[in-house]
Amino acid sequence: MKKILLIIVAIITMLSFMSCTKEEVNVLSDYPPMVYWNDQNYMIQDRTLNVSEDDLVVIGKILKVLDPSDKLTENASSNEFEVGAILYTLLVMMSMRR
């Protein structure tokens, strides 16, 4: 009887030590500001370009906004811009692709 009681006390003690030593792991789950367009993620960067309106071509609008913790998988979606935000490309960039 004493052996069983001693084993039970030892198990309870071990379990209490194990629960006290668990460390909480904080995982950052937010994705950086992005736009998903033509099956590709584009990261949003704070850059200012000096271009004229003649050098810009409208390629579409943001149709869906997701939470920053959600992965973008749908075209015309963003985790930063509002629905209806207009997306542009530069004519210079289009001529470089050809």
C-alpha positions as CSV (number, residue, x, y, z in Angstrom):
1,M,0.0,0.0,0.0
2,K,2.8,2.4,0.8
3,K,4.5,1.6,-2.5
4,I,1.3,2.5,-4.5
5,L,0.9,5.8,-2.5
6,L,4.5,6.6,-3.1
7,I,4.1,6.0,-6.9
8,I,1.0,8.1,-7.0
9,V,2.7,11.0,-5.2
10,A,5.8,10.7,-7.5
11,I,3.5,10.8,-10.6
12,I,1.6,13.8,-9.4
13,T,4.9,15.6,-8.6
14,M,6.4,14.8,-12.0
15,L,3.2,16.1,-13.8
16,S,3.3,19.3,-11.8
17,F,6.9,19.9,-12.7
18,M,6.2,19.2,-16.4
19,S,3.3,21.6,-16.5
20,C,5.4,24.4,-14.8
21,T,8.3,24.1,-17.3
22,K,6.2,24.5,-20.4
23,E,7.2,27.6,-22.3
24,E,4.7,29.6,-24.2
25,V,5.7,30.1,-27.8
26,N,4.6,33.3,-29.4
27,V,4.3,32.9,-33.2
28,L,3.9,35.9,-35.4
29,S,1.3,34.9,-37.9
30,D,0.7,38.1,-39.8
31,Y,1.8,38.3,-43.4
32,P,3.5,41.4,-44.7
33,P,1.3,43.9,-46.7
34,M,0.6,42.2,-50.0
35,V,-1.5,42.2,-53.1
36,Y,-2.4,38.9,-54.9
37,W,-2.6,39.4,-58.6
38,N,-2.3,37.0,-61.6
39,D,-1.6,34.1,-59.2
40,Q,1.3,35.8,-57.6
41,N,1.9,37.7,-54.3
42,Y,3.3,41.2,-54.6
43,M,4.7,42.7,-51.5
44,I,3.7,46.3,-50.8
45,Q,6.7,48.6,-50.2
46,D,6.7,52.3,-49.2
47,R,8.3,53.8,-52.3
48,T,7.4,56.9,-54.1
49,L,8.0,57.1,-57.8
50,N,8.0,60.3,-59.8
51,V,6.1,59.2,-62.9
52,S,3.5,60.9,-65.0
53,E,-0.1,59.6,-65.4
54,D,0.8,58.8,-69.0
55,D,3.2,56.1,-67.7
56,L,0.6,54.3,-65.7
57,V,-1.9,51.6,-67.0
58,V,-4.8,50.5,-64.9
59,I,-4.7,46.7,-64.5
60,G,-7.6,46.2,-62.1
61,K,-9.1,46.8,-58.7
62,I,-8.9,45.1,-55.3
63,L,-12.1,43.0,-54.9
64,K,-11.4,41.3,-51.6
65,V,-9.6,42.3,-48.4
66,L,-8.3,39.6,-46.0
67,D,-7.1,39.7,-42.5
68,P,-3.3,40.1,-42.2
69,S,-3.1,36.6,-40.6
70,D,-4.7,35.0,-43.7
71,K,-2.6,33.8,-46.6
72,L,-3.6,35.5,-49.9
73,T,-4.8,32.9,-52.5
74,E,-7.4,34.7,-54.6
75,N,-6.6,37.1,-57.4
76,A,-7.5,40.8,-56.8
77,S,-7.2,40.4,-53.0
78,S,-5.1,42.3,-50.5
79,N,-4.4,42.4,-46.8
80,E,-3.6,46.1,-46.9
81,F,-5.6,48.0,-49.5
82,E,-9.4,48.6,-49.3
83,V,-11.9,47.1,-51.7
84,G,-12.0,49.2,-54.9
85,A,-8.4,50.3,-54.7
86,I,-7.0,50.7,-58.2
87,L,-4.0,48.7,-59.3
88,Y,-1.6,50.2,-61.8
89,T,1.5,49.0,-63.7
90,L,4.1,51.2,-65.3
91,L,4.4,51.2,-69.1
92,V,8.1,50.9,-68.7
93,M,7.6,47.6,-66.8
94,M,5.3,46.3,-69.5
95,S,7.8,47.1,-72.3
96,M,10.5,45.3,-70.3
97,R,8.5,42.1,-70.2
98,R,8.2,41.9,-74.0
